[in-house]
Amino acid sequence: MDSYTLPYTFSQRAQQLTSSTIREILKVTERPEIISFAGGLPAPKGFPVAIINAAFDRVLEKSGESALQYGPTEGYAPLRAWVAEDLKRVGAHVSPDEVLIVSGSQQALDMLGKLFIDPGSKVLVEAPSYLGALQSFSLFEPKYVAVPTDEGGLIPESLTDERTAGARFIYVLPNFQNPTGLTLDLARRKALVERCAAAQVPIIEDDPYGDLRYAGQALPGLLGLGRAVGATVIRLGTFSKVLAPGLRLGYIVAPKPIISKLVQIKQATDLHTATLTQMAVYETVKDGFLTTHLPMVRDLYKEQCGYMLEAMDEHFPATASWTRPEGGMFIWVTLPAHIDGTQLLARAIEQNVAFVPGAPFYAGSEPQTNTLRLSFVTVSEQKIREGIAILGKLIKES
């Protein structure tokens, strides 16, 4: 079978595709004995199954024919209006015409890659950055330029004229970043939008975790801050982390000329996002359900994060350091320079523990191989403490 000659030819783009590092690791974690800190999956305990079930029933009972019909590419109008109104919480004032409903944030990333990237286009990304975005953008063959980060996240002062010249956009996650869990403070947010406004570099603000803050004070989003200084900010949001990822529902907020072009791209992609799902989600959220639901989810994540941090304080050596997130789902670990995260993973899997090595999260720069990402939201307290003890022992032995 290995010598079989394919009777077809893949495109050069398809030939360059590689599997997601995280997805490959998750295959291993399907084994029941594995304690997995690898997946970035929301906690199923936070899924409001009965509420969503009732919402689908009401939509089908009241508006079944329209819910099962084709819909406008831009999205279900009441849901777009709800998104526009909800964004006032993060200091952004937008019109529903600036909202496009998409089939999850991953589709948004793909569409934005199609919109902005030609082969060789300069794209600015944090170092490290979200692996799913790098994988999506890479299809369009950009030239990545890494923006340095420190313990406070992205460093705005590093956006020099040389680094920003000709960049199609900068991609950032300001809240509880994936993979680091870090949050940009207000001063850095203002500096970022001001520098990008001056350099005329659009900002893609990806904010899947912003509603999952369980410590500290909420901060205004880049969208509102950017509009105040003339920066172009494209904001991505999702219902995956506040309701359930299986709904595959997200949105893009951007100036109308960008939305218009994205609508054309979406028409060629899938015509529109599922009408039934959009109507059911609107039925779920329209009367303020999230204001009572999200505190429960935040409390759950805070508790899980606390278990992991306590265990790391107890079992990890002083030569390692790690982030202490105020929200979201991830902790980023930096090990002594001589320890390779990928090699450590191989040893950890032998001890039935899994995580994601840090190297794949870097693009356009030398990866820091002595790093790793831990996710805490889908693992029980007992398994967290057990798995971290094993991992700490392996790190000390290294």
C-alpha positions in Angstrom: 0.0 0.0 0.0 3.0 2.3 0.7 3.9 2.2 -3.0 0.5 3.2 -4.2 0.6 6.0 -6.7 -2.1 8.6 -6.1 -4.3 9.1 -9.2 -4.7 12.8 -8.3 -2.5 15.8 -7.5 -3.0 17.9 -4.4 -2.5 21.7 -4.6 0.8 23.0 -3.3 -1.2 24.6 -0.4 -2.6 21.2 0.6 0.7 19.5 0.3 2.1 22.0 2.9 -0.6 21.1 5.5 0.5 19.4 8.7 -1.6 18.0 11.5 -2.2 20.2 14.6 0.2 19.3 17.3 -2.6 19.5 19.9 -4.9 17.3 17.8 -2.2 14.6 17.6 -1.6 14.8 21.3 -5.4 14.5 22.0 -5.4 11.1 20.2 -3.1 9.8 23.0 -5.4 11.4 25.6 -8.3 9.2 24.5 -6.8 6.4 26.5 -8.7 6.4 29.8 -5.6 6.1 32.0 -4.2 9.4 30.7 -4.4 12.5 32.9 -4.7 15.2 30.2 -3.7 18.8 30.6 -3.4 19.1 26.9 -6.9 20.0 25.5 -8.2 23.5 25.4 -11.8 22.3 25.9 -14.4 24.0 28.0 -15.7 22.2 31.0 -18.8 20.2 30.1 -20.2 21.0 33.6 -20.7 24.5 32.2 -22.9 23.5 29.3 -26.5 24.6 29.9 -27.9 21.5 28.2 -31.5 21.9 29.4 -31.7 25.6 28.6 -30.3 25.1 25.1 -32.6 22.2 24.5 -35.6 24.3 25.5 -34.5 27.1 23.2 -34.3 24.8 20.2 -37.8 23.5 21.0 -39.2 27.0 21.2 -37.6 28.1 18.0 -38.9 25.0 16.1 -42.4 25.4 17.6 -42.7 29.1 16.9 -40.6 29.6 13.8 -39.8 26.1 12.4 -40.1 26.9 8.7 -37.9 30.0 8.8 -35.4 28.3 11.2 -34.9 25.4 8.7 -34.6 27.7 5.7 -31.6 29.4 4.1 -30.8 32.7 5.8 -28.8 35.9 5.1 -25.1 35.6 4.9 -24.6 38.4 7.4 -26.5 36.4 10.0 -29.8 36.4 12.0 -30.6 40.1 12.5 -31.8 39.9 16.1 -28.6 38.0 17.1 -26.4 40.6 15.3 -28.2 43.4 17.2 -27.7 41.5 20.5 -24.0 41.2 19.8 -23.7 45.0 19.0 -25.6 45.8 22.3 -23.5 43.4 24.4 -20.2 44.9 23.2 -21.0 48.1 25.1 -19.8 46.1 28.2 -16.3 46.3 26.8 -16.5 49.9 25.8 -17.3 49.4 22.1 -20.2 51.1 20.3 -21.0 49.4 17.0 -24.0 49.0 14.8 -25.5 45.6 13.9 -24.3 46.2 10.3 -20.7 45.9 11.6 -21.4 42.4 12.9 -21.0 39.2 10.8 -22.1 35.8 12.3 -19.7 33.0 11.5 -19.5 29.3 12.1 -17.1 29.6 15.1 -14.0 31.8 15.5 -11.9 29.3 13.5 -13.9 30.1 10.4 -13.3 33.8 11.2 -9.6 33.3 11.2 -9.8 31.4 7.9 -11.8 34.2 6.3 -9.5 36.9 7.5 -6.6 35.0 6.1 -8.3 34.9 2.7 -9.1 38.6 3.0 -5.6 40.0 4.0 -2.8 37.5 3.2 -1.0 37.0 -0.1 2.0 34.7 -0.3 4.9 36.5 1.4 2.6 39.1 3.2 4.0 40.3 6.5 1.8 39.2 9.5 2.6 40.2 13.1 1.9 37.7 15.8 2.7 37.5 19.5 5.5 35.1 20.5 4.0 32.7 21.5 0.6 32.9 19.8 -2.6 30.7 19.4 -1.7 27.6 17.4 -5.1 27.4 15.7 -4.5 30.9 14.2 -1.0 30.1 13.1 -2.3 27.0 11.4 -5.1 28.8 9.7 -3.1 31.8 8.5 -0.2 29.5 7.3 -2.5 28.2 4.5 -2.0 31.6 2.8 1.8 31.6 3.1 2.5 34.7 5.1 5.8 35.9 6.4 5.4 35.9 10.1 7.1 38.5 12.2 7.1 37.8 15.9 6.3 40.5 18.4 8.2 40.0 21.7 6.4 39.4 24.9 7.3 39.3 28.6 5.5 38.6 31.9 3.0 41.3 31.0 2.3 39.9 27.5 2.9 41.7 24.2 5.4 44.6 24.4 3.9 47.6 22.5 7.3 49.4 22.3 8.6 46.5 20.2 6.2 47.6 17.4 9.0 49.7 15.7 8.7 51.3 12.3 10.8 48.4 10.8 8.6 45.7 12.4 5.2 47.3 11.3 6.2 48.5 7.8 4.0 46.8 5.3 2.3 44.5 7.8 -1.2 43.3 6.8 -2.3 43.0 10.4 -1.3 42.1 13.9 -3.1 39.2 15.6 -3.5 39.5 19.4 -5.4 37.9 22.3 -5.5 40.5 25.0 -7.4 38.5 27.6 -6.1 35.3 29.2 -4.1 34.6 26.1 -3.8 31.1 24.6 -1.3 29.7 25.4 0.2 31.9 28.2 -2.9 32.9 30.2 -1.6 36.5 30.3 -3.7 39.6 30.1 -2.6 43.0 28.6 -3.0 45.8 31.1 -4.7 49.0 30.2 -1.5 51.0 29.6 -0.3 48.4 27.1 -3.7 48.2 25.4 -3.7 52.0 24.8 -0.1 51.9 23.6 -0.9 49.1 21.2 -3.8 50.8 19.5 -2.0 54.1 19.3 1.1 52.5 17.7 -1.1 50.5 15.3 -3.1 53.6 14.4 0.1 55.6 13.6 1.5 52.7 11.6 -1.9 52.0 9.9 -1.7 48.3 10.8 -5.1 46.7 11.5 -5.5 44.8 14.7 -7.3 41.4 14.9 -8.5 41.2 18.5 -9.4 37.6 19.3 -11.3 37.4 22.6 -12.7 34.0 23.2 -12.0 34.0 26.9 -12.8 37.6 28.0 -16.1 36.6 29.7 -14.2 34.0 31.8 -12.5 36.5 34.2 -12.5 35.2 37.8 -9.9 37.6 39.4 -8.9 41.2 38.9 -10.8 44.0 37.2 -12.4 43.8 33.7 -10.6 46.0 31.1 -11.9 47.7 28.0 -11.5 45.9 24.8 -9.1 46.9 21.9 -12.1 47.6 19.7 -13.4 50.6 21.7 -9.9 51.9 22.6 -8.9 51.6 18.9 -11.9 53.5 17.6 -11.1 56.4 20.0 -7.7 56.9 18.3 -8.5 55.9 14.7 -7.1 52.4 14.7 -8.7 49.7 12.7 -9.7 46.9 15.0 -11.4 43.7 13.9 -12.9 41.9 16.9 -13.6 38.1 17.1 -16.0 36.7 19.6 -17.5 33.2 20.2 -20.3 31.5 22.0 -18.1 28.4 22.4 -16.7 29.3 25.8 -19.9 30.9 27.2 -22.4 28.4 26.0 -21.0 25.3 24.2 -18.4 24.8 21.4 -20.6 22.3 19.7 -22.9 25.1 18.6 -20.1 26.4 16.3 -21.2 30.0 16.5 -19.0 33.1 16.6 -18.9 36.6 15.1 -16.7 39.2 13.6 -17.0 42.9 14.3 -15.3 45.3 11.9 -15.8 48.5 9.9 -18.5 48.1 7.2 -16.0 47.9 4.2 -14.3 44.9 5.8 -17.6 43.3 6.7 -18.8 43.7 3.1 -15.8 41.9 1.7 -16.0 39.2 4.4 -19.7 38.6 3.4 -18.5 37.9 -0.2 -15.9 35.5 1.2 -18.5 33.7 3.4 -20.9 33.4 0.5 -18.3 31.5 -1.4 -17.5 29.4 1.7 -20.8 28.2 3.2 -23.5 30.7 2.2 -24.4 31.4 5.8 -24.1 30.1 9.3 -26.8 27.6 10.4 -30.1 29.6 10.8 -31.6 27.2 13.4 -28.5 27.5 15.6 -28.4 31.2 15.4 -32.1 31.5 16.3 -31.7 29.1 19.2 -28.7 30.9 20.6 -30.5 34.2 20.4 -33.5 32.6 22.2 -31.1 31.5 24.9 -29.3 34.8 25.5 -31.8 37.5 24.6 -33.3 37.9 28.2 -30.0 38.0 30.1 -29.3 34.3 30.6 -25.6 34.8 30.5 -25.6 37.2 33.5 -26.8 34.3 35.7 -25.0 31.5 33.9 -21.4 32.9 33.6 -20.8 33.4 37.3 -21.2 29.7 37.7 -18.7 28.9 34.9 -16.2 31.5 36.3 -16.5 29.9 39.8 -15.8 26.5 38.3 -12.8 27.7 36.4 -11.4 29.6 39.3 -11.7 26.5 41.5 -9.9 24.3 38.9 -7.2 26.9 38.4 -6.6 27.1 42.1 -6.2 23.4 42.4 -3.5 23.4 39.7 -1.6 26.4 41.1 -1.6 24.9 44.6 -0.2 21.6 43.2 2.4 23.4 41.2 3.5 25.4 44.2 3.9 22.1 46.1 5.6 19.9 43.5 7.4 22.0 40.8 11.0 23.0 41.4 12.0 26.6 42.1 13.9 26.6 38.8 10.6 26.6 36.9 8.2 29.5 36.6 4.6 29.8 35.5 1.8 32.3 34.9 -1.0 32.9 37.4 -4.0 33.7 35.1 -6.9 35.9 36.2 -9.2 34.1 33.9 -9.5 31.7 31.0 -8.2 28.1 30.8 -4.4 28.0 30.6 -1.2 28.1 32.6 2.2 28.6 30.8 5.3 27.0 32.3 8.9 28.0 31.6 11.4 25.4 32.5 15.2 25.6 32.9 16.8 26.2 29.5 18.2 22.7 29.1 14.8 20.9 29.4 13.0 20.3 26.1 9.2 20.3 26.4 8.7 17.8 23.6 11.2 15.3 25.2 9.5 15.9 28.6 6.1 15.1 27.0 7.4 11.7 25.8 8.5 10.8 29.3 5.2 12.2 30.8 3.1 10.1 28.5 4.9 7.0 29.8 3.7 8.1 33.2 0.1 8.6 31.8 0.3 12.5 31.9 -0.1 14.7 28.8 0.3 18.4 28.1 1.2 20.6 25.1 4.9 21.5 24.5 5.4 25.2 24.0 7.4 25.1 20.7 4.5 24.9 18.2 3.0 28.1 19.6 5.9 30.2 18.1 6.0 31.5 14.5 8.6 33.6 12.7 11.1 33.2 15.5 13.2 30.6 17.3 10.8 28.7 19.5 11.4 28.5 23.2 11.5 24.7 23.6 11.7 24.9 27.4 8.0 25.8 27.7 4.7 24.0 28.0 1.0 24.8 28.2 -1.3 23.3 30.9 -5.1 23.3 30.8 -7.0 22.7 34.0 -10.7 23.0 33.3 -11.7 19.4 32.3 -9.7 17.5 35.0 -10.9 16.6 38.5 -9.2 17.9 41.6 -7.8 14.5 42.3 -6.4 14.0 38.8 -4.9 17.5 38.8 -3.0 16.9 42.0 -1.9 13.5 40.9 -0.8 14.6 37.4 1.0 17.7 38.6 2.9 15.6 41.2 4.1 13.2 38.4 5.0 16.1 36.2 6.9 17.9 39.0 8.9 14.8 39.7 9.8 14.4 36.0 10.9 18.0 35.8 13.1 17.6 38.9 14.7 14.5 37.4 15.5 16.4 34.3 
